[in-house]
Amino acid sequence: MAKSKLETAELVSETQETLESQPIIMAEATETVIYIGASFKGVTTGTVLKDGKLIPALENAALAIPAMRELIVPVSKLVEARKQLQNTDSALSRCYEMTRNYTKGE
């Protein structure tokens, strides 16, 4: 079911607060990372990015939805990140939902 703009705004606000209170999985600049968010034009779930360098389609999407960057995780943290995605109350899961809503228009 589609969320209203108010519900989406509330979800974004809650997610930002949660992200501030939880440790964020960050990659070293030279570490290989993987995108674990929803697929959209030019990017699929599981896209591997060597040296942490984003491809243009993912960079543009991350500018539109900053939470998308949370779904770019070091390969070394992939198992932990997937566990967080399974927990619907986790910040990472909320980020995934925001990207899924963003990508529906693609």
C-alpha positions as CSV (number, residue, x, y, z in Angstrom):
1,M,0.0,0.0,0.0
2,A,1.4,3.4,-0.9
3,K,2.3,5.7,1.9
4,S,1.1,9.3,2.1
5,K,3.6,12.2,2.0
6,L,3.0,12.7,5.7
7,E,3.7,9.1,6.5
8,T,6.9,9.2,4.3
9,A,8.0,12.4,6.0
10,E,7.5,10.8,9.4
11,L,9.4,7.7,8.4
12,V,12.3,9.9,7.2
13,S,12.4,11.8,10.4
14,E,12.2,8.6,12.5
15,T,15.0,7.0,10.5
16,Q,17.3,10.1,10.8
17,E,16.8,10.0,14.5
18,T,17.5,6.3,14.6
19,L,20.6,6.6,12.4
20,E,22.0,9.2,14.8
21,S,21.6,6.8,17.7
22,Q,23.0,3.7,16.1
23,P,26.5,3.0,14.8
24,I,26.7,3.3,11.0
25,I,28.5,0.8,8.9
26,M,31.1,2.8,7.0
27,A,33.6,1.7,4.4
28,E,37.2,2.7,4.1
29,A,37.7,4.7,0.9
30,T,39.7,1.8,-0.6
31,E,37.4,-1.0,0.6
32,T,35.2,-3.0,-1.8
33,V,31.5,-2.3,-1.0
34,I,28.2,-3.7,-2.1
35,Y,24.8,-2.0,-2.6
36,I,22.1,-3.9,-0.8
37,G,19.1,-1.6,-1.5
38,A,16.3,-2.0,-4.0
39,S,17.2,-2.2,-7.7
40,F,16.5,0.8,-10.0
41,K,17.5,2.0,-13.4
42,G,21.3,1.5,-13.7
43,V,21.8,-0.2,-10.4
44,T,20.8,-3.7,-9.1
45,T,20.8,-5.1,-5.7
46,G,24.2,-6.6,-5.1
47,T,26.1,-4.2,-7.3
48,V,29.8,-4.4,-6.1
49,L,31.8,-1.2,-6.1
50,K,35.6,-1.5,-6.0
51,D,37.5,1.0,-3.9
52,G,34.1,2.4,-2.6
53,K,33.7,4.5,-5.7
54,L,30.0,5.0,-6.6
55,I,28.8,4.7,-10.2
56,P,26.9,7.8,-11.5
57,A,23.4,6.3,-11.2
58,L,24.0,5.4,-7.6
59,E,25.6,8.7,-6.7
60,N,22.7,10.6,-8.2
61,A,20.2,8.5,-6.3
62,A,22.1,8.9,-3.0
63,L,22.0,12.7,-3.5
64,A,18.2,12.4,-3.8
65,I,17.8,10.0,-0.9
66,P,20.8,10.3,1.5
67,A,19.6,7.2,3.4
68,M,20.6,5.2,0.3
69,R,24.2,5.6,1.3
70,E,23.5,3.5,4.4
71,L,22.8,0.6,2.0
72,I,26.3,0.7,0.6
73,V,28.2,-1.5,3.0
74,P,31.6,-3.0,3.1
75,V,31.7,-6.6,1.8
76,S,33.2,-7.5,5.2
77,K,30.0,-6.3,6.9
78,L,27.5,-7.8,4.5
79,V,26.3,-10.6,6.8
80,E,25.7,-8.1,9.7
81,A,23.9,-5.7,7.3
82,R,21.7,-8.5,5.9
83,K,20.7,-9.4,9.5
84,Q,19.7,-5.8,10.1
85,L,17.6,-5.7,6.9
86,Q,15.6,-8.7,8.3
87,N,14.7,-6.7,11.4
88,T,11.9,-4.3,10.3
89,D,12.6,-2.0,13.2
90,S,16.2,-1.5,12.3
91,A,17.5,1.8,10.7
92,L,18.9,-0.1,7.8
93,S,15.5,-1.7,7.1
94,R,13.9,1.7,7.1
95,C,16.5,3.0,4.7
96,Y,15.7,0.1,2.4
97,E,12.0,1.0,2.5
98,M,12.8,4.5,1.5
99,T,14.9,3.4,-1.4
100,R,12.1,1.0,-2.4
101,N,9.6,3.8,-2.5
102,Y,12.1,5.9,-4.5
103,T,12.7,3.2,-7.1
104,K,9.0,2.5,-7.7
105,G,8.9,5.3,-10.2
106,E,11.8,3.8,-12.3
